[in-house]
Each structure stands twice: as C-alpha cells, then as structure tokens.
Amino acid sequence: MPSISDFESMLAAGRDNALLRFSLGNEYLKQGDAAQAVEHLRRAVEHDPKYSAAWKLLGKALADSEAWTEALAAYRQGMAVAEARGDKQAAKEMDVFARRIMKQLGLESDD
C-alpha cells in the first residue's frame, strides 16, 4: 500500500492527476490532516470536475475542517456530478451529509 511519501514522490516527479490527488487527500484525511486533504482534493476536482468520489471526500475534509458552507457547496456540486453520471448511491450519500450540515447551520432543506 503506497504511503503519503510515495504519493508525494510521484507528485514531485510530475505525475499530477486526479487519482493521485484523490489518493493523497484520502491518506491525509485518514491521518487526521483535513487541511492537507482539502488542498489535494480541491486539485483532484480541478483535474477532473466529474470525479464524484473526489467531491464526496472533499466535502468530508471540509466538514472535518469545520468549513461548513464550503463543505455544503462541495456536497451539492458532487451530488450534481453523481446524478449526471447515474451514480445514485454517491448522490444519496452526499445528500445525507449535506442535510446534516444544513441542519447544523439551521438552514431549511429545500424539499
């Protein structure tokens, strides 16, 4: 299993792509470094705006960073991407997370 240093070495060697950034973000999140995770996951969705798993993980990293409105925006974008791709399960999961944030922020859901 590649480590953060392995992934960082690949990045330093110029192999920057959505999957590498997603993998780095995921590993940083596992280690409790949400800020580093956010940085890499933002780059992942810049590389591939239709990468629904990256949007979902970005939402989680932002929520872990207590950046609630940004997390909500990431989940909403991710839901739109997932629905467009027919990934109903990912869209449902992100909808649940988005609703939790909306409730926490005291916002009404739109249904």
N, CA, C and O atoms as a GROMACS GRO file, in nm:
protein
  444
    1MET      N    1   0.085  -0.120   0.000
    1MET     CA    2   0.000   0.000   0.000
    1MET      C    3   0.088   0.125   0.000
    1MET      O    4   0.170   0.143   0.090
    2PRO      N    5   0.073   0.210  -0.099
    2PRO     CA    6   0.156   0.331  -0.104
    2PRO      C    7   0.130   0.424   0.014
    2PRO      O    8   0.018   0.434   0.063
    3SER      N    9   0.234   0.490   0.058
    3SER     CA   10   0.224   0.584   0.170
    3SER      C   11   0.217   0.727   0.116
    3SER      O   12   0.232   0.752  -0.004
    4ILE      N   13   0.193   0.820   0.207
    4ILE     CA   14   0.189   0.961   0.168
    4ILE      C   15   0.320   0.999   0.102
    4ILE      O   16   0.321   1.070   0.001
    5SER      N   17   0.433   0.952   0.157
    5SER     CA   18   0.562   0.988   0.096
    5SER      C   19   0.575   0.931  -0.045
    5SER      O   20   0.634   0.994  -0.132
    6ASP      N   21   0.520   0.811  -0.068
    6ASP     CA   22   0.522   0.753  -0.203
    6ASP      C   23   0.441   0.841  -0.298
    6ASP      O   24   0.486   0.874  -0.408
    7PHE      N   25   0.322   0.880  -0.255
    7PHE     CA   26   0.236   0.964  -0.338
    7PHE      C   27   0.302   1.101  -0.362
    7PHE      O   28   0.298   1.153  -0.474
    8GLU      N   29   0.361   1.158  -0.256
    8GLU     CA   30   0.427   1.289  -0.270
    8GLU      C   31   0.545   1.279  -0.368
    8GLU      O   32   0.571   1.372  -0.444
    9SER      N   33   0.615   1.166  -0.366
    9SER     CA   34   0.726   1.145  -0.460
    9SER      C   35   0.675   1.141  -0.603
    9SER      O   36   0.737   1.198  -0.693
   10MET      N   37   0.562   1.074  -0.625
   10MET     CA   38   0.503   1.070  -0.759
   10MET      C   39   0.465   1.210  -0.805
   10MET      O   40   0.486   1.248  -0.920
   11LEU      N   41   0.409   1.288  -0.713
   11LEU     CA   42   0.368   1.425  -0.744
   11LEU      C   43   0.492   1.509  -0.780
   11LEU      O   44   0.490   1.584  -0.876
   12ALA      N   45   0.597   1.494  -0.700
   12ALA     CA   46   0.720   1.569  -0.725
   12ALA      C   47   0.783   1.531  -0.859
   12ALA      O   48   0.852   1.612  -0.922
   13ALA      N   49   0.759   1.407  -0.902
   13ALA     CA   50   0.814   1.360  -1.029
   13ALA      C   51   0.729   1.406  -1.148
   13ALA      O   52   0.758   1.371  -1.263
   14GLY      N   53   0.624   1.484  -1.120
   14GLY     CA   54   0.543   1.539  -1.227
   14GLY      C   55   0.422   1.456  -1.266
   14GLY      O   56   0.360   1.482  -1.369
   15ARG      N   57   0.388   1.358  -1.186
   15ARG     CA   58   0.274   1.272  -1.220
   15ARG      C   59   0.147   1.323  -1.152
   15ARG      O   60   0.080   1.250  -1.079
   16ASP      N   61   0.115   1.448  -1.177
   16ASP     CA   62  -0.001   1.513  -1.114
   16ASP      C   63  -0.128   1.480  -1.193
   16ASP      O   64  -0.139   1.514  -1.310
   17ASN      N   65  -0.222   1.413  -1.128
   17ASN     CA   66  -0.351   1.383  -1.190
   17ASN      C   67  -0.458   1.368  -1.083
   17ASN      O   68  -0.427   1.370  -0.964
   18ALA      N   69  -0.582   1.354  -1.125
   18ALA     CA   70  -0.694   1.348  -1.031
   18ALA      C   71  -0.682   1.231  -0.935
   18ALA      O   72  -0.706   1.247  -0.815
   19LEU      N   73  -0.646   1.114  -0.985
   19LEU     CA   74  -0.638   0.996  -0.898
   19LEU      C   75  -0.528   1.012  -0.793
   19LEU      O   76  -0.548   0.975  -0.677
   20LEU      N   77  -0.414   1.064  -0.833
   20LEU     CA   78  -0.304   1.085  -0.737
   20LEU      C   79  -0.346   1.185  -0.630
   20LEU      O   80  -0.322   1.163  -0.512
   21ARG      N   81  -0.408   1.294  -0.672
   21ARG     CA   82  -0.454   1.394  -0.575
   21ARG      C   83  -0.561   1.337  -0.483
   21ARG      O   84  -0.562   1.364  -0.362
   22PHE      N   85  -0.653   1.257  -0.539
   22PHE     CA   86  -0.756   1.192  -0.457
   22PHE      C   87  -0.690   1.101  -0.354
   22PHE      O   88  -0.726   1.102  -0.236
   23SER      N   89  -0.592   1.022  -0.398
   23SER     CA   90  -0.523   0.928  -0.309
   23SER      C   91  -0.450   1.002  -0.198
   23SER      O   92  -0.455   0.961  -0.082
   24LEU      N   93  -0.383   1.111  -0.232
   24LEU     CA   94  -0.316   1.192  -0.130
   24LEU      C   95  -0.416   1.251  -0.031
   24LEU      O   96  -0.396   1.245   0.090
   25GLY      N   97  -0.524   1.306  -0.083
   25GLY     CA   98  -0.627   1.361   0.005
   25GLY      C   99  -0.684   1.257   0.098
   25GLY      O  100  -0.704   1.283   0.217
   26ASN      N  101  -0.709   1.139   0.045
   26ASN     CA  102  -0.763   1.030   0.126
   26ASN      C  103  -0.666   0.991   0.237
   26ASN      O  104  -0.707   0.972   0.351
   27GLU      N  105  -0.538   0.979   0.204
   27GLU     CA  106  -0.438   0.941   0.304
   27GLU      C  107  -0.422   1.048   0.411
   27GLU      O  108  -0.413   1.016   0.530
   28TYR      N  109  -0.419   1.175   0.371
   28TYR     CA  110  -0.409   1.283   0.470
   28TYR      C  111  -0.532   1.283   0.561
   28TYR      O  112  -0.520   1.307   0.681
   29LEU      N  113  -0.648   1.257   0.505
   29LEU     CA  114  -0.771   1.254   0.585
   29LEU      C  115  -0.765   1.140   0.686
   29LEU      O  116  -0.804   1.157   0.802
   30LYS      N  117  -0.716   1.023   0.643
   30LYS     CA  118  -0.702   0.909   0.734
   30LYS      C  119  -0.610   0.944   0.851
   30LYS      O  120  -0.628   0.894   0.962
   31GLN      N  121  -0.510   1.029   0.825
   31GLN     CA  122  -0.415   1.066   0.930
   31GLN      C  123  -0.461   1.186   1.012
   31GLN      O  124  -0.391   1.232   1.102
   32GLY      N  125  -0.581   1.235   0.981
   32GLY     CA  126  -0.637   1.345   1.059
   32GLY      C  127  -0.592   1.483   1.016
   32GLY      O  128  -0.612   1.580   1.090
   33ASP      N  129  -0.531   1.494   0.899
   33ASP     CA  130  -0.485   1.624   0.849
   33ASP      C  131  -0.582   1.673   0.742
   33ASP      O  132  -0.555   1.664   0.622
   34ALA      N  133  -0.696   1.724   0.788
   34ALA     CA  134  -0.802   1.766   0.696
   34ALA      C  135  -0.758   1.882   0.608
   34ALA      O  136  -0.800   1.889   0.492
   35ALA      N  137  -0.675   1.972   0.660
   35ALA     CA  138  -0.632   2.087   0.580
   35ALA      C  139  -0.551   2.042   0.459
   35ALA      O  140  -0.573   2.091   0.348
   36GLN      N  141  -0.457   1.950   0.479
   36GLN     CA  142  -0.378   1.898   0.367
   36GLN      C  143  -0.469   1.821   0.271
   36GLN      O  144  -0.452   1.829   0.150
   37ALA      N  145  -0.564   1.747   0.327
   37ALA     CA  146  -0.657   1.670   0.245
   37ALA      C  147  -0.736   1.763   0.154
   37ALA      O  148  -0.753   1.735   0.035
   38VAL      N  149  -0.786   1.873   0.210
   38VAL     CA  150  -0.864   1.970   0.132
   38VAL      C  151  -0.783   2.021   0.014
   38VAL      O  152  -0.834   2.029  -0.098
   39GLU      N  153  -0.657   2.055   0.039
   39GLU     CA  154  -0.571   2.109  -0.068
   39GLU      C  155  -0.561   2.010  -0.185
   39GLU      O  156  -0.576   2.050  -0.300
   40HIS      N  157  -0.537   1.884  -0.154
   40HIS     CA  158  -0.521   1.784  -0.261
   40HIS      C  159  -0.654   1.750  -0.328
   40HIS      O  160  -0.660   1.727  -0.448
   41LEU      N  161  -0.760   1.745  -0.250
   41LEU     CA  162  -0.890   1.711  -0.308
   41LEU      C  163  -0.944   1.824  -0.396
   41LEU      O  164  -1.011   1.798  -0.495
   42ARG      N  165  -0.915   1.947  -0.360
   42ARG     CA  166  -0.952   2.059  -0.449
   42ARG      C  167  -0.882   2.044  -0.583
   42ARG      O  168  -0.941   2.067  -0.688
   43ARG      N  169  -0.756   2.005  -0.579
   43ARG     CA  170  -0.681   1.985  -0.704
   43ARG      C  171  -0.737   1.866  -0.782
   43ARG      O  172  -0.741   1.869  -0.905
   44ALA      N  173  -0.782   1.762  -0.711
   44ALA     CA  174  -0.840   1.645  -0.779
   44ALA      C  175  -0.961   1.686  -0.861
   44ALA      O  176  -0.976   1.644  -0.976
   45VAL      N  177  -1.050   1.767  -0.802
   45VAL     CA  178  -1.170   1.807  -0.876
   45VAL      C  179  -1.139   1.913  -0.981
   45VAL      O  180  -1.217   1.931  -1.075
   46GLU      N  181  -1.027   1.985  -0.967
   46GLU     CA  182  -0.984   2.074  -1.075
   46GLU      C  183  -0.938   1.991  -1.195
   46GLU      O  184  -0.970   2.024  -1.310
   47HIS      N  185  -0.865   1.884  -1.168
   47HIS     CA  186  -0.819   1.795  -1.276
   47HIS      C  187  -0.938   1.726  -1.343
   47HIS      O  188  -0.942   1.714  -1.466
   48ASP      N  189  -1.034   1.682  -1.262
   48ASP     CA  190  -1.149   1.609  -1.316
   48ASP      C  191  -1.276   1.652  -1.243
   48ASP      O  192  -1.313   1.594  -1.141
   49PRO      N  193  -1.344   1.756  -1.295
   49PRO     CA  194  -1.465   1.807  -1.230
   49PRO      C  195  -1.580   1.706  -1.222
   49PRO      O  196  -1.678   1.730  -1.151
   50LYS      N  197  -1.568   1.594  -1.293
   50LYS     CA  198  -1.674   1.493  -1.291
   50LYS      C  199  -1.639   1.374  -1.201
   50LYS      O  200  -1.700   1.268  -1.213
   51TYR      N  201  -1.543   1.390  -1.113
   51TYR     CA  202  -1.495   1.285  -1.023
   51TYR      C  203  -1.577   1.290  -0.895
   51TYR      O  204  -1.538   1.354  -0.797
   52SER      N  205  -1.692   1.222  -0.894
   52SER     CA  206  -1.786   1.233  -0.782
   52SER      C  207  -1.726   1.187  -0.650
   52SER      O  208  -1.757   1.245  -0.546
   53ALA      N  209  -1.642   1.084  -0.651
   53ALA     CA  210  -1.581   1.038  -0.526
   53ALA      C  211  -1.490   1.146  -0.467
   53ALA      O  212  -1.481   1.159  -0.345
   54ALA      N  213  -1.424   1.223  -0.552
   54ALA     CA  214  -1.339   1.330  -0.503
   54ALA      C  215  -1.422   1.443  -0.442
   54ALA      O  216  -1.384   1.501  -0.341
   55TRP      N  217  -1.536   1.474  -0.504
   55TRP     CA  218  -1.626   1.575  -0.447
   55TRP      C  219  -1.674   1.530  -0.309
   55TRP      O  220  -1.679   1.610  -0.215
   56LYS      N  221  -1.711   1.403  -0.298
   56LYS     CA  222  -1.760   1.350  -0.170
   56LYS      C  223  -1.652   1.360  -0.063
   56LYS      O  224  -1.680   1.403   0.049
   57LEU      N  225  -1.530   1.320  -0.096
   57LEU     CA  226  -1.422   1.326   0.002
   57LEU      C  227  -1.384   1.469   0.034
   57LEU      O  228  -1.348   1.500   0.148
   58LEU      N  229  -1.391   1.558  -0.066
   58LEU     CA  230  -1.366   1.700  -0.041
   58LEU      C  231  -1.468   1.754   0.059
   58LEU      O  232  -1.433   1.828   0.151
   59GLY      N  233  -1.595   1.718   0.040
   59GLY     CA  234  -1.698   1.761   0.135
   59GLY      C  235  -1.666   1.714   0.276
   59GLY      O  236  -1.680   1.790   0.372
   60LYS      N  237  -1.623   1.590   0.290
   60LYS     CA  238  -1.588   1.535   0.421
   60LYS      C  239  -1.469   1.610   0.482
   60LYS      O  240  -1.470   1.645   0.599
   61ALA      N  241  -1.366   1.632   0.401
   61ALA     CA  242  -1.247   1.703   0.451
   61ALA      C  243  -1.282   1.845   0.496
   61ALA      O  244  -1.234   1.892   0.598
   62LEU      N  245  -1.367   1.912   0.418
   62LEU     CA  246  -1.410   2.047   0.456
   62LEU      C  247  -1.494   2.044   0.583
   62LEU      O  248  -1.480   2.131   0.669
   63ALA      N  249  -1.581   1.944   0.595
   63ALA     CA  250  -1.661   1.931   0.717
   63ALA      C  251  -1.571   1.903   0.837
   63ALA      O  252  -1.590   1.959   0.945
   64ASP      N  253  -1.472   1.816   0.817
   64ASP     CA  254  -1.377   1.788   0.926
   64ASP      C  255  -1.299   1.913   0.965
   64ASP      O  256  -1.255   1.926   1.079
   65SER      N  257  -1.283   2.006   0.870
   65SER     CA  258  -1.215   2.133   0.896
   65SER      C  259  -1.312   2.239   0.951
   65SER      O  260  -1.273   2.352   0.979
   66GLU      N  261  -1.438   2.199   0.965
   66GLU     CA  262  -1.546   2.287   1.011
   66GLU      C  263  -1.570   2.405   0.917
   66GLU      O  264  -1.614   2.512   0.959
   67ALA      N  265  -1.540   2.384   0.789
   67ALA     CA  266  -1.570   2.483   0.685
   67ALA      C  267  -1.707   2.443   0.629
   67ALA      O  268  -1.718   2.392   0.518
   68TRP      N  269  -1.811   2.468   0.708
   68TRP     CA  270  -1.944   2.412   0.680
   68TRP      C  271  -2.002   2.456   0.547
   68TRP      O  272  -2.052   2.373   0.472
   69THR      N  273  -1.997   2.585   0.518
   69THR     CA  274  -2.060   2.630   0.393
   69THR      C  275  -1.984   2.579   0.271
   69THR      O  276  -2.044   2.547   0.168
   70GLU      N  277  -1.852   2.571   0.283
   70GLU     CA  278  -1.773   2.516   0.173
   70GLU      C  279  -1.801   2.366   0.156
   70GLU      O  280  -1.809   2.315   0.045
   71ALA      N  281  -1.816   2.298   0.269
   71ALA     CA  282  -1.848   2.154   0.264
   71ALA      C  283  -1.983   2.132   0.197
   71ALA      O  284  -1.999   2.044   0.113
   72LEU      N  285  -2.080   2.215   0.235
   72LEU     CA  286  -2.213   2.205   0.176
   72LEU      C  287  -2.207   2.228   0.024
   72LEU      O  288  -2.271   2.157  -0.053
   73ALA      N  289  -2.128   2.328  -0.017
   73ALA     CA  290  -2.114   2.356  -0.160
   73ALA      C  291  -2.048   2.238  -0.232
   73ALA      O  292  -2.089   2.203  -0.343
   74ALA      N  293  -1.947   2.177  -0.171
   74ALA     CA  294  -1.880   2.063  -0.232
   74ALA      C  295  -1.976   1.946  -0.246
   74ALA      O  296  -1.980   1.879  -0.349
   75TYR      N  297  -2.054   1.920  -0.141
   75TYR     CA  298  -2.151   1.811  -0.149
   75TYR      C  299  -2.255   1.838  -0.257
   75TYR      O  300  -2.293   1.748  -0.332
   76ARG      N  301  -2.301   1.961  -0.266
   76ARG     CA  302  -2.402   1.993  -0.369
   76ARG      C  303  -2.345   1.975  -0.509
   76ARG      O  304  -2.412   1.921  -0.597
   77GLN      N  305  -2.222   2.020  -0.530
   77GLN     CA  306  -2.159   2.002  -0.661
   77GLN      C  307  -2.140   1.853  -0.688
   77GLN      O  308  -2.165   1.805  -0.799
   78GLY      N  309  -2.096   1.781  -0.586
   78GLY     CA  310  -2.077   1.637  -0.600
   78GLY      C  311  -2.206   1.563  -0.632
   78GLY      O  312  -2.206   1.469  -0.711
   79MET      N  313  -2.316   1.606  -0.570
   79MET     CA  314  -2.446   1.544  -0.598
   79MET      C  315  -2.484   1.567  -0.744
   79MET      O  316  -2.532   1.475  -0.810
   80ALA      N  317  -2.463   1.686  -0.794
   80ALA     CA  318  -2.496   1.717  -0.934
   80ALA      C  319  -2.412   1.630  -1.028
   80ALA      O  320  -2.463   1.576  -1.126
   81VAL      N  321  -2.284   1.617  -0.997
   81VAL     CA  322  -2.195   1.535  -1.080
   81VAL      C  323  -2.238   1.389  -1.075
   81VAL      O  324  -2.247   1.322  -1.178
   82ALA      N  325  -2.263   1.339  -0.954
   82ALA     CA  326  -2.301   1.198  -0.938
   82ALA      C  327  -2.432   1.169  -1.010
   82ALA      O  328  -2.444   1.066  -1.078
   83GLU      N  329  -2.530   1.258  -0.997
   83GLU     CA  330  -2.658   1.237  -1.064
   83GLU      C  331  -2.641   1.238  -1.215
   83GLU      O  332  -2.702   1.157  -1.285
   84ALA      N  333  -2.558   1.328  -1.266
   84ALA     CA  334  -2.534   1.335  -1.411
   84ALA      C  335  -2.468   1.208  -1.462
   84ALA      O  336  -2.487   1.169  -1.577
   85ARG      N  337  -2.390   1.144  -1.377
   85ARG     CA  338  -2.320   1.021  -1.416
   85ARG      C  339  -2.401   0.895  -1.385
   85ARG      O  340  -2.359   0.784  -1.417
   86GLY      N  341  -2.518   0.913  -1.323
   86GLY     CA  342  -2.601   0.798  -1.288
   86GLY      C  343  -2.555   0.725  -1.164
   86GLY      O  344  -2.596   0.611  -1.140
   87ASP      N  345  -2.471   0.790  -1.084
   87ASP     CA  346  -2.420   0.729  -0.960
   87ASP      C  347  -2.514   0.766  -0.845
   87ASP      O  348  -2.485   0.854  -0.764
   88LYS      N  349  -2.626   0.696  -0.843
   88LYS     CA  350  -2.732   0.729  -0.746
   88LYS      C  351  -2.688   0.712  -0.601
   88LYS      O  352  -2.725   0.792  -0.516
   89GLN      N  353  -2.609   0.608  -0.572
   89GLN     CA  354  -2.567   0.583  -0.435
   89GLN      C  355  -2.480   0.697  -0.382
   89GLN      O  356  -2.501   0.745  -0.271
   90ALA      N  357  -2.383   0.741  -0.460
   90ALA     CA  358  -2.297   0.851  -0.418
   90ALA      C  359  -2.380   0.978  -0.397
   90ALA      O  360  -2.358   1.052  -0.301
   91ALA      N  361  -2.474   1.003  -0.487
   91ALA     CA  362  -2.559   1.122  -0.474
   91ALA      C  363  -2.641   1.115  -0.345
   91ALA      O  364  -2.654   1.215  -0.274
   92LYS      N  365  -2.695   0.997  -0.314
   92LYS     CA  366  -2.773   0.980  -0.190
   92LYS      C  367  -2.688   1.005  -0.067
   92LYS      O  368  -2.730   1.074   0.027
   93GLU      N  369  -2.566   0.948  -0.067
   93GLU     CA  370  -2.477   0.966   0.048
   93GLU      C  371  -2.444   1.114   0.069
   93GLU      O  372  -2.449   1.164   0.181
   94MET      N  373  -2.410   1.182  -0.039
   94MET     CA  374  -2.376   1.324  -0.027
   94MET      C  375  -2.497   1.406   0.016
   94MET      O  376  -2.482   1.504   0.089
   95ASP      N  377  -2.617   1.366  -0.027
   95ASP     CA  378  -2.739   1.435   0.014
   95ASP      C  379  -2.758   1.422   0.166
   95ASP      O  380  -2.797   1.519   0.231
   96VAL      N  381  -2.732   1.305   0.220
   96VAL     CA  382  -2.744   1.284   0.365
   96VAL      C  383  -2.646   1.376   0.438
   96VAL      O  384  -2.684   1.442   0.535
   97PHE      N  385  -2.520   1.379   0.392
   97PHE     CA  386  -2.420   1.463   0.458
   97PHE      C  387  -2.457   1.611   0.445
   97PHE      O  388  -2.440   1.687   0.541
   98ALA      N  389  -2.506   1.652   0.329
   98ALA     CA  390  -2.545   1.791   0.308
   98ALA      C  391  -2.660   1.830   0.401
   98ALA      O  392  -2.660   1.938   0.458
   99ARG      N  393  -2.756   1.740   0.415
   99ARG     CA  394  -2.869   1.769   0.505
   99ARG      C  395  -2.824   1.785   0.650
   99ARG      O  396  -2.876   1.868   0.724
  100ARG      N  397  -2.727   1.704   0.691
  100ARG     CA  398  -2.675   1.716   0.828
  100ARG      C  399  -2.611   1.852   0.849
  100ARG      O  400  -2.631   1.915   0.953
  101ILE      N  401  -2.536   1.897   0.751
  101ILE     CA  402  -2.472   2.029   0.761
  101ILE      C  403  -2.579   2.138   0.763
  101ILE      O  404  -2.570   2.232   0.843
  102MET      N  405  -2.678   2.127   0.676
  102MET     CA  406  -2.785   2.227   0.672
  102MET      C  407  -2.856   2.234   0.807
  102MET      O  408  -2.888   2.343   0.855
  103LYS      N  409  -2.881   2.119   0.867
  103LYS     CA  410  -2.947   2.116   0.998
  103LYS      C  411  -2.858   2.183   1.103
  103LYS      O  412  -2.906   2.261   1.186
  104GLN      N  413  -2.731   2.151   1.098
  104GLN     CA  414  -2.636   2.211   1.192
  104GLN      C  415  -2.630   2.362   1.177
  104GLN      O  416  -2.618   2.435   1.276
  105LEU      N  417  -2.639   2.410   1.053
  105LEU     CA  418  -2.635   2.554   1.026
  105LEU      C  419  -2.770   2.622   1.047
  105LEU      O  420  -2.780   2.745   1.038
  106GLY      N  421  -2.873   2.541   1.074
  106GLY     CA  422  -3.006   2.598   1.093
  106GLY      C  423  -3.073   2.639   0.964
  106GLY      O  424  -3.161   2.725   0.963
  107LEU      N  425  -3.032   2.577   0.855
  107LEU     CA  426  -3.093   2.607   0.724
  107LEU      C  427  -3.204   2.508   0.696
  107LEU      O  428  -3.200   2.393   0.738
  108GLU      N  429  -3.302   2.556   0.623
  108GLU     CA  430  -3.413   2.468   0.583
  108GLU      C  431  -3.371   2.386   0.461
  108GLU      O  432  -3.302   2.437   0.372
  109SER      N  433  -3.412   2.261   0.458
  109SER     CA  434  -3.385   2.184   0.336
  109SER      C  435  -3.491   2.224   0.234
  109SER      O  436  -3.598   2.273   0.269
  110ASP      N  437  -3.458   2.203   0.107
  110ASP     CA  438  -3.546   2.251   0.002
  110ASP      C  439  -3.639   2.143  -0.053
  110ASP      O  440  -3.662   2.135  -0.173
  111ASP      N  441  -3.691   2.061   0.038
  111ASP     CA  442  -3.791   1.963  -0.008
  111ASP      C  443  -3.914   1.965   0.078
  111ASP      O  444  -4.008   1.889   0.054
   0.00000   0.00000   0.00000
